[in-house]
Amino acid sequence: MSISNNKQNNNAPIGFVDSGVGGLTVLEKVRKILPCEDFIYYGDTIHTPYGDKTKEQLLEYTDEIFNFFEKKGCKAVVMACNTTSSTIYDDIKNKYNFEIYPIVQSAAIILSQLPIKRLGVFATHGTIKSQSYPREIAKYNKNMEVFGQYCPDWVHIVENSLINDEKSIKIVENDLKTMMKNNPEKIVLGCTHYPFLLGVLTKFAPKEMFIDPAVDFAEFIKKDLTDKRLINNSTTEGIGEFYVSANPSLFRTSAELFYKLNKEPQLLTFNNSSKTVLVG
């Protein structure tokens, strides 16, 4: 699931990328088990949600961000976005000079080992359309039936801090009711924004019904970096940088459930796919 590059510096930072705050659910898990790693987080908030973007658009956005990560000297980049992992990972996996970790492909290995027959997946339109979860899981377990369901409003709810809004709660409840008609034994929160909604989902179903792939994904990343001797050898807590392409104040507010930022992230946009423009 990654590119080997033995020239990488093990003390270099790890990049994390998502369309917004969702990737913080992955960052938070990785930070718990790799506290000494430096990191750079990029939330592409100007283009959120990624779930309704074309493959060509996702390739353009990702290339700009990954080039930025290369300039920052990252040793690895975590694709903390189910949509990009599902849609463009195969197109970019050999293009950059760092390890690349896609959440869907990595999580599928663990999900395929679950002792169940029926698995539900809540995800974005892009992830569902790509059929990535059933396809990747089938590589390891052809007997598991996977039911994908698109949740068109969930990213908007999370990104705009509307989680406790009465209308939002009703939307989540109705989407869950639709999924339950498939009689799933477990349900994967197949978008990194969706764990923000666990408090709502557990009003209507047991918490153990839901799977946050970020937990096993973090362990996968730790093991692979260890095997490749890319773990930071520092004994002090790592430092982090946060960047967004729009609305840094809203990002900080929306992030509160999973990650407390001491200050607003820096505003970072791109121009003509090659020139980085820093604002603020």
C-alpha positions as CSV (number, residue, x, y, z in Angstrom):
1,M,0.0,0.0,0.0
2,S,3.0,2.3,-0.1
3,I,6.0,3.2,-2.1
4,S,9.4,2.2,-0.8
5,N,12.0,5.0,-0.8
6,N,15.1,4.1,1.2
7,K,16.5,7.7,0.8
8,Q,13.9,9.1,3.1
9,N,14.9,10.7,6.4
10,N,13.2,8.9,9.2
11,N,12.9,12.2,11.2
12,A,11.1,14.0,8.3
13,P,7.4,14.8,8.8
14,I,4.3,12.8,7.8
15,G,1.7,14.5,5.6
16,F,-2.0,14.1,6.1
17,V,-4.5,15.2,3.5
18,D,-8.3,15.3,3.4
19,S,-11.0,17.6,2.0
20,G,-11.6,19.1,5.4
21,V,-11.6,18.2,9.1
22,G,-12.4,14.5,8.5
23,G,-8.8,13.5,8.3
24,L,-8.3,14.6,11.9
25,T,-10.0,11.4,12.9
26,V,-7.0,9.6,11.4
27,L,-4.4,12.1,12.6
28,E,-5.7,11.7,16.2
29,K,-5.3,7.9,16.1
30,V,-1.8,8.1,14.5
31,R,-0.7,10.7,17.1
32,K,-1.7,8.4,19.9
33,I,0.6,5.6,18.8
34,L,3.3,7.7,17.1
35,P,3.5,10.7,19.4
36,C,7.1,11.7,18.4
37,E,6.3,12.1,14.7
38,D,6.2,15.6,13.2
39,F,3.3,16.1,10.9
40,I,1.8,18.4,8.3
41,Y,-2.0,18.4,7.9
42,Y,-3.7,19.8,4.8
43,G,-7.5,20.3,4.7
44,D,-8.7,21.2,1.2
45,T,-11.7,23.1,2.5
46,I,-12.2,25.2,-0.6
47,H,-13.0,22.0,-2.6
48,T,-15.0,20.1,0.1
49,P,-16.8,17.8,-0.4
50,Y,-14.5,15.5,-2.5
51,G,-17.3,13.0,-2.9
52,D,-19.0,14.8,-5.8
53,K,-15.8,15.8,-7.7
54,T,-14.6,14.2,-10.9
55,K,-11.5,12.0,-11.1
56,E,-9.8,14.7,-13.1
57,Q,-10.5,17.3,-10.4
58,L,-9.2,15.0,-7.7
59,L,-6.0,14.3,-9.6
60,E,-5.4,18.0,-10.0
61,Y,-6.1,18.9,-6.3
62,T,-4.0,16.0,-5.1
63,D,-1.0,16.7,-7.4
64,E,-0.9,20.3,-6.0
65,I,-1.0,19.1,-2.4
66,F,1.4,16.3,-2.9
67,N,3.9,18.6,-4.6
68,F,3.7,20.8,-1.5
69,F,4.4,17.8,0.7
70,E,7.4,17.0,-1.4
71,K,8.7,20.5,-1.0
72,K,8.2,20.2,2.8
73,G,10.3,17.0,2.7
74,C,7.7,14.6,3.9
75,K,8.7,10.9,4.3
76,A,5.2,9.7,4.0
77,V,1.7,10.9,3.1
78,V,-1.5,9.6,4.6
79,M,-4.5,9.7,2.2
80,A,-7.0,10.2,5.0
81,C,-9.8,10.5,2.5
82,N,-11.8,7.5,1.3
83,T,-12.9,9.2,-1.9
84,T,-9.3,9.9,-3.2
85,S,-8.1,6.5,-2.0
86,S,-11.0,4.9,-3.9
87,T,-10.7,6.9,-7.0
88,I,-7.2,7.9,-7.8
89,Y,-4.7,5.9,-5.6
90,D,-3.8,3.6,-8.5
91,D,-3.0,6.6,-10.7
92,I,-0.6,8.3,-8.3
93,K,0.9,5.5,-6.2
94,N,4.2,5.5,-8.1
95,K,4.5,9.3,-8.8
96,Y,6.0,10.8,-5.6
97,N,9.1,10.4,-3.5
98,F,7.4,9.4,-0.3
99,E,5.5,6.5,1.2
100,I,1.7,6.7,0.4
101,Y,-0.9,5.2,2.7
102,P,-4.5,5.0,1.2
103,I,-7.1,4.4,3.9
104,V,-9.5,2.2,1.9
105,Q,-7.0,-0.3,0.6
106,S,-5.3,-0.5,4.0
107,A,-8.6,-0.9,5.9
108,A,-10.0,-3.5,3.6
109,I,-7.3,-6.0,4.7
110,I,-8.5,-5.8,8.3
111,L,-12.2,-5.6,7.4
112,S,-12.0,-8.8,5.3
113,Q,-11.0,-10.7,8.5
114,L,-14.1,-9.8,10.4
115,P,-16.1,-12.9,11.4
116,I,-19.3,-11.6,9.7
117,K,-21.1,-12.2,6.4
118,R,-22.9,-8.8,5.9
119,L,-21.1,-5.5,6.0
120,G,-22.6,-2.1,5.5
121,V,-20.5,0.9,4.3
122,F,-21.6,4.5,4.7
123,A,-19.6,6.6,2.3
124,T,-19.5,9.5,-0.2
125,H,-20.8,9.3,-3.7
126,G,-17.3,8.9,-5.1
127,T,-16.4,6.0,-2.9
128,I,-19.7,4.2,-3.5
129,K,-19.5,4.7,-7.3
130,S,-16.0,3.3,-7.3
131,Q,-17.1,0.1,-5.6
132,S,-13.7,0.2,-3.8
133,Y,-14.8,-1.3,-0.5
134,P,-16.5,-4.4,-2.0
135,R,-13.7,-4.8,-4.6
136,E,-10.8,-4.5,-2.1
137,I,-12.5,-6.7,0.5
138,A,-13.2,-9.4,-2.1
139,K,-9.4,-9.7,-2.7
140,Y,-9.1,-11.2,0.7
141,N,-12.6,-12.5,1.5
142,K,-15.0,-13.4,-1.4
143,N,-17.8,-14.6,1.0
144,M,-18.5,-11.2,2.6
145,E,-21.5,-9.3,1.2
146,V,-20.8,-5.5,1.3
147,F,-23.7,-3.0,1.1
148,G,-22.6,0.6,0.2
149,Q,-24.8,3.6,0.9
150,Y,-24.2,7.2,-0.1
151,C,-24.9,9.8,2.6
152,P,-25.1,13.1,0.7
153,D,-25.5,15.5,3.7
154,W,-23.1,14.1,6.2
155,V,-19.9,15.9,5.2
156,H,-21.8,19.2,5.0
157,I,-23.1,18.6,8.5
158,V,-19.7,18.0,10.0
159,E,-17.8,20.7,8.1
160,N,-20.4,23.3,9.2
161,S,-20.7,22.3,12.8
162,L,-24.3,21.2,12.5
163,I,-24.0,17.9,14.3
164,N,-26.5,18.7,17.1
165,D,-29.0,20.5,14.8
166,E,-32.4,18.8,14.9
167,K,-32.6,18.6,11.2
168,S,-29.2,17.0,11.0
169,I,-30.1,14.3,13.6
170,K,-33.2,13.4,11.6
171,I,-31.1,13.1,8.4
172,V,-28.7,10.7,10.0
173,E,-31.5,8.7,11.6
174,N,-33.2,8.3,8.2
175,D,-30.0,7.3,6.5
176,L,-29.3,4.7,9.2
177,K,-32.9,3.3,8.8
178,T,-32.3,2.8,5.1
179,M,-29.0,1.0,5.8
180,M,-30.6,-1.3,8.4
181,K,-32.9,-2.7,5.8
182,N,-29.9,-4.6,4.5
183,N,-29.5,-6.3,7.9
184,P,-25.8,-5.5,8.3
185,E,-23.8,-7.1,11.1
186,K,-21.4,-4.2,11.2
187,I,-21.3,-0.7,9.5
188,V,-18.1,0.9,8.3
189,L,-17.9,4.7,8.6
190,G,-16.4,4.9,5.1
191,C,-15.6,8.6,5.2
192,T,-13.2,10.2,7.7
193,H,-15.9,12.8,8.5
194,Y,-18.4,10.3,9.6
195,P,-16.9,9.3,13.1
196,F,-17.8,12.9,14.1
197,L,-21.4,11.7,13.9
198,L,-21.0,8.7,16.2
199,G,-22.7,10.5,19.0
200,V,-25.8,10.8,16.8
201,L,-25.6,7.3,15.3
202,T,-25.4,5.7,18.7
203,K,-28.8,7.3,19.6
204,F,-30.3,4.8,17.2
205,A,-28.0,1.8,17.2
206,P,-25.4,0.2,19.5
207,K,-21.9,1.7,19.3
208,E,-20.4,-1.7,18.6
209,M,-22.3,-1.8,15.3
210,F,-20.0,0.9,13.8
211,I,-16.4,0.6,12.7
212,D,-14.1,3.5,12.4
213,P,-11.4,2.3,9.9
214,A,-8.9,4.9,11.2
215,V,-8.1,2.8,14.3
216,D,-6.7,-0.2,12.3
217,F,-5.4,2.2,9.6
218,A,-3.1,3.9,12.2
219,E,-1.7,0.5,13.3
220,F,-1.1,-0.4,9.7
221,I,0.9,2.9,9.2
222,K,2.9,2.3,12.3
223,K,3.9,-1.2,11.4
224,D,4.8,-0.3,7.8
225,L,7.0,2.7,8.9
226,T,8.6,0.5,11.5
227,D,9.4,-2.3,8.9
228,K,10.9,0.3,6.6
229,R,12.9,1.9,9.4
230,L,11.2,5.2,9.0
231,I,10.0,5.8,12.6
232,N,11.2,9.1,14.1
233,N,14.0,8.3,16.6
234,S,13.2,11.4,18.7
235,T,12.1,11.1,22.3
236,T,10.2,14.4,22.4
237,E,6.7,15.1,21.3
238,G,6.4,15.8,17.6
239,I,5.3,19.2,16.3
240,G,2.6,19.8,13.7
241,E,1.6,22.3,11.1
242,F,-2.0,22.8,9.9
243,Y,-3.0,24.3,6.5
244,V,-6.4,24.8,4.8
245,S,-7.4,26.2,1.4
246,A,-10.3,28.2,2.9
247,N,-12.1,29.2,6.1
248,P,-9.4,28.5,8.7
249,S,-11.7,29.8,11.5
250,L,-14.5,27.4,10.6
251,F,-12.0,24.6,10.3
252,R,-10.8,25.2,13.8
253,T,-14.4,25.3,15.2
254,S,-15.5,22.1,13.4
255,A,-12.3,20.3,14.5
256,E,-13.1,20.6,18.2
257,L,-14.7,17.2,18.5
258,F,-11.6,15.3,17.5
259,Y,-8.6,17.7,17.7
260,K,-8.0,20.9,19.6
261,L,-6.0,23.4,17.6
262,N,-4.1,26.0,19.6
263,K,-4.4,28.5,16.8
264,E,-6.1,28.8,13.4
265,P,-4.4,26.8,10.6
266,Q,-2.5,28.7,7.9
267,L,-4.3,29.6,4.7
268,L,-2.6,27.9,1.8
269,T,-3.8,28.0,-1.8
270,F,-2.2,27.0,-5.1
271,N,-1.8,28.7,-8.5
272,N,-1.6,26.9,-11.8
273,S,-0.6,23.6,-10.2
274,S,3.0,24.6,-9.7
275,K,3.2,27.8,-7.6
276,T,2.4,27.8,-3.9
277,V,0.7,30.9,-2.5
278,L,0.7,31.4,1.3
279,V,-1.8,33.8,2.8
280,G,-1.9,34.7,6.4
